[in-house]
Amino acid sequence: MSNLTISRRGIAMPESPIRKLVPYAEKAKARGTKVYHLNIGQPDIATPPSIMKAVADAHLRVLEYSHSAGNESYRRKLADYYKRVGIDVDYSDILITTGGSEAIIFGFMACFDAGDEVIIPEPFYANYNGFAVEAGVKVVPVPSAIETGFALPPVADFEKLITEKTKAIIICNPNNPTGYLYSREEMETLKEIVLKHNLYLFSDEAYREFCYEGEHFSAMQLQGAEENVVLMDTISKRYSACGARIGAFVTKNKILLQTVLKFAQARLSPPGLAQILGEAATDLPEDYFDETKAEYKKRRDVLVKRLNAMEGVFCPNPGGAFYAMAKLPVKSSEDFCQWLLEEFSYEGQTVMMAPAPGFYATKGLGNDEVRLAYVLNADDIEKAMDCLEVALKEYGKLNPKH
Amino acid sequence: MSNLTISRRGIAMPESPIRKLVPYAEKAKARGTKVYHLNIGQPDIATPPSIMKAVADAHLRVLEYSHSAGNESYRRKLADYYKRVGIDVDYSDILITTGGSEAIIFGFMACFDAGDEVIIPEPFYANYNGFAVEAGVKVVPVPSAIETGFALPPVADFEKLITEKTKAIIICNPNNPTGYLYSREEMETLKEIVLKHNLYLFSDEAYREFCYEGEHFSAMQLQGAEENVVLMDTISKRYSACGARIGAFVTKNKILLQTVLKFAQARLSPPGLAQILGEAATDLPEDYFDETKAEYKKRRDVLVKRLNAMEGVFCPNPGGAFYAMAKLPVKSSEDFCQWLLEEFSYEGQTVMMAPAPGFYATKGLGNDEVRLAYVLNADDIEKAMDCLEVALKEYGKLNPKH
């Protein structure tokens, strides 16, 4: 046997909480049970054929390294896209990353040292935990509540958590996993906090285009916080191109961007074929999102209505993204979600959801909550809800105490 | 002004030493001077059209996330490729990464903690410094010498550097920047050291196919060091597909691979389009490399012959990769390389090379050395060498003390 050691951060690195249930889903499928996947944010929407065609038509002789900050032609067209959605940035404020994930890692690496703290409203995107472990950073959660639809917690809740080690507040808007869309007022509140306490504001806006109640207000639109704000972006959800791995790190803070460029140089360049795809996406017609947005809204309406019609279930209406959080009449959503895959089926079908505890940093929160991604068509969502409705009744009989 | 801080690691992060001269090259071009780029490892060889076509022909409806470890179909075919080159691995030993860069970062993150030490024969690939800063790891260089062609330093040189903090030895074989091809005996020597001192052996084999003197012997072929060895690989150079950003982390150490998978899950998946390209590349005919290898060998022969024919220049014959290190009759290769771009031209042309100090960790080493990448055709290399020959004479007159 070897005495070779795994690093402490390697041991601390969390497993994907969303993927924990995958073996049970595979077994269910092996038994012939159809599984409705509401557990992951992989849209079923077609990637626009025109942007796939742009890659096919590029006919590069040599697939070369691009500039470490991404192709300038793409950065310029991306700046135009941002201007069209009301975000006034120059191409020189943009660094193209390998997915939104790399934008977040770069931000952590460039802004924080080991032992630094970042405040994140919880529940939050689970992979922030992983990035925090990589950078040695402590995540300090500030709880938001399902009763308010996961609105921004009060300023006082933030302020009591701010220490001299606090370096940033991180938000995701509209939010994954809650679907909550922060209002302009909430964004202004965040601005006041970060200016007062000299913090970065990292804003993950992967779902910008998918807002169903009101307009999206970007952190980049906050006046007077230009040095503080970093926009972490991605084309994954916007154009249903999750596999492209193209994102962006956007900031007007030049010293920070120059620092991030050094991290970008170490990994040489972002993916080349996918940059062509990303650039082509900036040429999609203005009404491209109308259809997708209408489709997601329809699905959301079906999902939320069905959930709230079930006994003991509460699902606040999410204003954006394609996620909903629901409170279920169960003691442990982890046990329930596993049971759905291991033991339950209705007309040969079952449903897979993400147990909410994986999105909370505070132990004990979210035990009776699940996240549902409405990435299936409305008919399939109806069938998945049929399953869930029957399942909750059956599970309630088996576990009468809840 | 803002009081927002950049992290210590962000400040410590090195700039790319290879790119430092880029502004001078741009100015030279603006003056109308033709610049022969021997400074970077961007091959001019065409990416095989069949693998580009595979991407165009894939016709995916949705460009989805792949498995975090990469597509199983690709991993299986990559395992077959490894078997064909004498490396016996199963697909389950392979995790597909975003370029070789990510394989190296994953290794650093999963195996080392802040304060740990890694021993690397110098000169070495400059970006190891960046990855070390990201992971908080100390690079301990063990000098190799141009006089021996940069052969592996003696065991005693390694052993005197090994402390309780030493966690790994990192090699690149064939080597970037030296072109040195480690012999089987040298690899066995490394095995003895890592087994005796319980270290990882990270082996960066980006240039495996390009060996001109003798056979490549992979670290994965070392018997009895299966737990210690990690192969860091990439398709960038092999198929002239640097922009694809597809690499691999390969090890039979299951605990390590499971740990790396957690880092891979946090970033979701490697690039999807480029995985199709990588998979198609495993279907290229067996003789695919013959032509490319013959081409690089021809270039190397021209380059090395021309260099050694110049007064005061010494260039050991590199056994692999597409780099050569040369000792020049100059005091500072950094000054000389800048002068070549800023002040020199011969028949309207000049040459760009990488000053060697960027590849050394020990201050003062490599001051009179440069790295030349033979990524241009033989005719262009002849012309570049014409420039260099004239330049050295002219520079010698201007700086008579050297």
Interface residues (C-beta under 8 A of the other chain):
Chain A: S2 N3 L4 T5 I6 S7 R8 R9 G10 I11 M13 P14 E15 S16 R19 Q42 P43 D44 I45 A46 T47 M52 V55 A56 D57 H59 L60 R61 V62 L63 E64 Y65 S66 S68 T98 G99 S101 E102 I105 M109 A110 C111 F112 D113 A114 D116 N127 G130 F131 E134 G136 K167 N198 L199 Y200 E227 N228 S240 A241 C242 G243 A244 R245 N253 I255 L256 T259 V260 K262 F263 Q265 A266 R267 L268 S269 P270 P271 G272 L273 A274 L277
Chain B: S2 N3 L4 T5 I6 S7 R8 R9 G10 I11 M13 P14 E15 S16 R19 Q42 P43 D44 I45 A46 T47 M52 V55 A56 D57 H59 L60 R61 V62 L63 E64 Y65 S66 S68 T98 G99 S101 E102 I105 M109 A110 C111 F112 D113 A114 D116 N127 G130 F131 E134 G136 K167 N198 L199 Y200 E227 N228 S240 A241 C242 G243 A244 R245 N253 I255 L256 T259 V260 K262 F263 Q265 A266 R267 L268 S269 P270 P271 G272 L273 A274 L277
